[in-house]
């Protein structure tokens, strides 16, 4: 004999989900949301780091073009100039690599994609690009207190031997990379 299935009802005669079923569904949604949010955040960090490395390469190319046309690198007089106004390093009125924009080597000097103070860096230093050229014969360009992923190792061309855990760099030569 085949029994016909009847609609089950709650004690009050209403159809619906039990509290346990609702809690299980809410828990699954919460776990999935956490996974998605963490992967999106990780992608954002990697994207900002990729932008920083790309900006360093583009700036190095522009600085080398400047050198080819002028016989020297843009000079800072020995001090570091930084991309972020209000930071620990002089912004030089936004002209933190002197003369590079005026010489039409690059349309605008970039700023760090996140910017602002990095509380995990010494003294709450700003995330910034820094540039130094004492007399125009050598230069060093950093992405300072900004990398959100892992800093490169000594075999990586962006490795900064002076600041291995707070900066990545490009420079005019290996000697400058090790001294500035």
C-alpha positions in Angstrom: 0.0 0.0 0.0 1.3 3.4 -1.0 0.9 6.1 1.6 0.2 9.5 0.4 2.5 12.2 1.7 0.7 14.9 3.6 2.0 18.4 4.3 3.6 18.6 7.7 2.8 21.6 9.8 4.2 23.1 13.0 2.3 22.8 16.2 0.5 26.1 15.5 -0.5 24.8 12.1 1.9 27.0 10.1 4.4 25.8 7.5 8.0 27.1 7.7 11.6 26.5 8.6 12.8 25.6 12.1 15.1 27.8 14.1 18.0 25.3 13.7 17.6 25.3 9.9 17.7 29.1 9.8 20.8 29.2 12.0 22.6 26.7 9.8 21.8 28.7 6.6 23.0 31.9 8.3 26.2 30.3 9.5 27.0 29.0 6.0 26.4 32.5 4.5 28.6 34.0 7.2 31.5 31.6 6.5 31.2 32.2 2.7 31.2 36.0 3.2 34.3 35.8 5.4 36.2 33.8 2.7 35.1 36.2 -0.1 36.0 39.3 2.0 39.5 38.0 2.9 40.3 37.0 -0.7 39.2 40.5 -2.0 41.4 42.2 0.7 44.4 40.0 -0.3 43.9 40.9 -3.9 43.8 44.6 -3.0 47.1 44.4 -1.1 48.8 42.6 -4.0 47.4 45.1 -6.5 48.8 48.1 -4.5 52.2 46.4 -4.2 52.2 45.7 -8.0 51.4 49.4 -8.6 54.3 50.4 -6.4 56.8 48.2 -8.2 55.5 49.4 -11.6 55.8 53.1 -10.5 59.4 52.4 -9.4 60.3 51.0 -12.8 58.6 53.8 -14.7 60.3 56.4 -12.6 63.7 54.7 -13.1 63.1 54.8 -16.8 62.2 58.5 -16.7 65.2 59.3 -14.4 67.6 57.5 -16.8 66.1 59.4 -19.8 66.7 62.6 -17.8 70.3 61.6 -17.3 70.8 60.8 -21.0 69.6 64.3 -22.0 71.2 66.3 -19.2 74.3 64.4 -18.2 73.3 64.1 -14.5 70.4 62.8 -12.4 68.0 65.3 -10.8 69.8 66.6 -7.7 68.3 66.8 -4.2 71.4 68.2 -2.5 71.9 65.1 -0.4 68.5 65.0 1.4 65.6 62.6 0.7 62.6 64.1 -1.0 59.3 62.3 -0.5 56.1 61.9 -2.5 53.7 62.6 0.4 53.0 66.1 1.6 53.2 66.4 5.4 55.5 63.4 5.6 58.8 63.1 7.4 60.7 64.0 4.2 60.5 67.2 2.2 58.0 67.1 -0.6 59.8 70.0 -2.3 56.4 71.5 -3.2 55.3 68.3 -5.0 58.5 68.4 -7.1 60.0 65.5 -5.2 62.2 64.4 -8.1 63.4 67.9 -9.1 62.9 68.8 -12.8 61.6 65.4 -14.0 58.1 66.7 -14.9 59.4 70.1 -16.2 61.8 68.2 -18.5 58.7 66.3 -19.7 60.2 62.9 -18.8 57.0 62.0 -17.0 53.6 63.7 -17.0 53.1 63.7 -13.2 55.1 62.3 -10.2 53.1 59.5 -8.6 52.1 59.1 -5.0 51.8 55.9 -3.0 48.5 54.1 -3.9 47.5 53.9 -0.2 49.5 56.9 1.3 49.0 58.1 4.8 50.8 57.1 8.0 51.9 53.5 8.4 51.7 52.7 12.1 53.8 49.6 11.8 56.8 51.6 10.4 59.3 53.4 12.7 57.7 56.5 14.2 54.5 56.2 12.2 56.2 57.2 9.0 54.2 58.0 5.9 54.0 55.4 3.1 55.9 57.2 0.3 58.2 57.1 -2.6 61.6 58.7 -1.6 64.3 60.0 -4.0 67.9 61.0 -3.3 70.7 62.1 -5.5 73.5 63.9 -3.7 75.3 65.5 -6.7 73.6 64.1 -9.8 76.1 61.2 -10.4 74.0 58.5 -8.7 70.4 58.2 -7.4 68.3 55.9 -5.2 64.5 55.7 -5.4 62.5 53.9 -2.7 59.0 52.8 -1.9 59.3 53.3 1.8 57.1 51.9 4.6 54.6 50.9 1.9 54.9 47.2 0.9 51.9 45.3 2.3 53.1 41.9 1.2 56.5 40.3 1.7 59.6 42.3 1.3 62.0 40.9 -1.4 65.1 38.9 -0.5 68.7 39.7 -1.4 68.4 38.0 -4.8 65.5 40.3 -5.9 66.6 43.4 -7.9 64.2 45.5 -5.8 65.9 44.5 -2.5 67.3 47.4 -0.5 70.3 46.2 1.6 70.1 49.3 3.8 66.4 48.9 4.6 65.6 45.2 4.0 62.3 45.3 5.9 61.0 48.8 5.3 61.7 49.6 1.6 62.1 48.4 -1.9 64.4 50.3 -4.3 65.8 51.0 -7.7 69.1 52.9 -8.1 71.6 54.0 -10.6 74.1 51.2 -9.6 74.7 48.5 -7.0 77.1 50.6 -5.0 74.5 53.3 -4.6 71.9 50.7 -3.6 74.2 49.5 -0.7 75.1 53.0 0.6 72.2 55.4 0.4 
